Amino acid sequence: MKERAGHGRAEHAADRQRPPEVSHGSWGHAVVIGAGFTGLLTARVLAGRFDRVTVLERDELPSGPAHRSGLPQARHPHGLLARGALIVEDLFPGVRAELAAQGAPVFDFGAGFATRLPYGWAPRRSVGIEVQSFDLTDLEAVLRARVRALPGVRVRDGFVVEGLHLSADRRRTVGVTGHHRADPGHEPVRIEADLVVDAAGRRSRLPGWLAAAGLPAPRRLEVPSPLVYSSRMYELTDGQAPDWLVAFEMTLPPSVDRGGAAITVDGTRRLISLVAPAEELPPPRDDEALQRFAATLRSPHFAEVMARGRPVSPVYRCVVGGNHWLRYDRLRGCPDRLLVVGDAFCAFNPVYGQGLTVAALQARLLARLLATADGPSGLAHRFQRRAARIALVPWLTATAADGGWSSEPTGRPARMIRGFLDVVLRRLPDEPELYARFARVQNMVVSPAVLLRPLLARPGRRGRRAARTRLSGPSRDR
Ligand SMILES: Cc1cc2nc3c(=O)[nH]c(=O)nc-3n(C[C@H](O)[C@H](O)[C@H](O)COP(=O)(O)OP(=O)(O)OC[C@H]3O[C@@H](n4cnc5c(N)ncnc54)[C@H](O)[C@@H]3O)c2cc1C
């Protein structure tokens, strides 16, 4: 089937437009709050324009890969979608190879994933999309080292930002205030800046800082999800590698509420996450109950690794709560020279694996705006409006799906998206061509619109028969 995915190729080409090269800038000093994935990418992009970039991070940062309290999600499997990986590689050439040298495998999304969809197994064949699986702490350590090496960039760890410093008329951000954690008196420190970027993640305190300055706070949209995550690292030492690099079992609100993900982080280690509503997931210390839970999944891979592998970490439980979007893009009276990026702006239910890629797309957007702007004034408004456009499709797909958890009636557009998704999912196990398109959509390489054409075409006889036999619903074979 010929794909009208000139679309996808055009987006790839656009991703390859490099941000301004790192050169001595002329826009003064930029401050980034948070040295997570988003903060690091943002610092890389700003380094092309500003004389100095300071990344302020509350945690004491390790010199290599290690867990830290400000990054609790790193205990759980993370997948960087193909689109996000492309942008990361453009910003930091050679990162994929560096991670691969540490053992993180690169593989085809179709061939390397063993994906249990709600209505059957995804076809196991190449879809032409390369992805890499890794531990988030490894990715962060590599990015952090690269950012630290950039001229004009300083990563100041152990510094807690506590508020904004505004111009007298409160129309412009002129810096931040905070304190060093090592300072016993927590003496307030003021840092002047020509641009401030909030990359403080889900726990950003910016709405409170704006309110404290007598300014309006953004409207918060929220779509909850009941799912929680229990994750643990296992080592497989029996020398028999499974025939998958990532095992994934998809949830589908409201009928399939149990799932999981298991990723290969290096030659021997697999990071497993079991996903279910809080009341169904056994407590972290109850090994036997977790094993029994894994055995209820339709994919055998989770129980297999748990039975064969040796646990090399405790079980970490994470309650995310779902999706939220702080509408800074619609906020009137927001001071200029203040940008909000990554999870601090819009955060998604992790089961959809979109957060890192949306943050990468925002970094690429910022690079483009910096390339054409005369200075930092007016940038914030333009950035936030266009960042909202980036967030929109991921937001609509995640929240439409999660609307299915709610007992309240959801809007018609959300019901239509759920209906469309259900039709696609029923056909995927028997239609490798459609699955290849779906994989491209999942990886944000092309727009979901590419699924419309094959769906409007009548399925072949085999597909119709298969879809009929699946009408009884996704939980049939549990
Ligand atoms: C269980 C789970 C699984 C996930 N799986 C995936 C996945 O598979 N794929 C995917 O794309 N995304 C996934 N995500 C989402 C992904 O983790 C986030 O989108 C991403 O990490 C957000 O990065 P960030 O830099 O915006 O925020 P964060 O990673 O939260 O970083 C914020 C940083 O700011 C620092 N900070 C906060 N406040 C202050 C302050 N006042 N002063 C100084 N520093 C401060 C914090 O210490 C932290 O280092 C998952 C999330 C969870 C919870």
The ligand as an ORCA input file, in Angstrom:
! r2SCAN-3c Opt
* xyz 0 1
  C       6.042      6.019     35.953
  C       6.380      6.923     34.785
  C       6.722      6.365     33.567
  C       6.988      7.185     32.476
  N       7.289      6.622     31.267
  C       7.535      7.417     30.195
  C       7.872      6.867     28.926
  O       7.942      5.645     28.756
  N       8.121      7.723     27.885
  C       8.040      9.083     28.035
  O       8.269      9.825     27.067
  N       7.725      9.641     29.225
  C       7.466      8.842     30.298
  N       7.168      9.417     31.498
  C       7.089     10.879     31.581
  C       8.492     11.464     31.719
  O       9.120     10.926     32.864
  C       8.381     12.973     31.859
  O       7.597     13.495     30.809
  C       9.745     13.641     31.830
  O      10.663     13.000     32.688
  C       9.578     15.081     32.227
  O      10.833     15.682     32.284
  P      10.970     17.151     32.903
  O      12.395     17.481     32.760
  O       9.938     18.039     32.295
  O      10.588     16.981     34.439
  P      11.381     16.180     35.569
  O      12.035     14.983     35.015
  O      10.393     15.988     36.685
  O      12.539     17.168     36.023
  C      12.290     18.315     36.791
  C      13.586     18.683     37.511
  O      13.382     19.934     38.173
  C      13.932     19.855     39.479
  N      13.227     20.853     40.298
  C      11.904     20.836     40.655
  N      11.609     21.918     41.377
  C      12.746     22.648     41.492
  C      13.065     23.874     42.142
  N      12.135     24.578     42.816
  N      14.343     24.330     42.085
  C      15.300     23.627     41.405
  N      15.050     22.457     40.781
  C      13.792     21.977     40.807
  C      13.684     18.417     39.899
  O      14.534     18.016     40.954
  C      13.969     17.678     38.586
  O      15.327     17.362     38.449
  C       6.907      8.605     32.609
  C       6.576      9.163     33.839
  C       6.324      8.333     34.928
  C       5.957      8.976     36.240
*
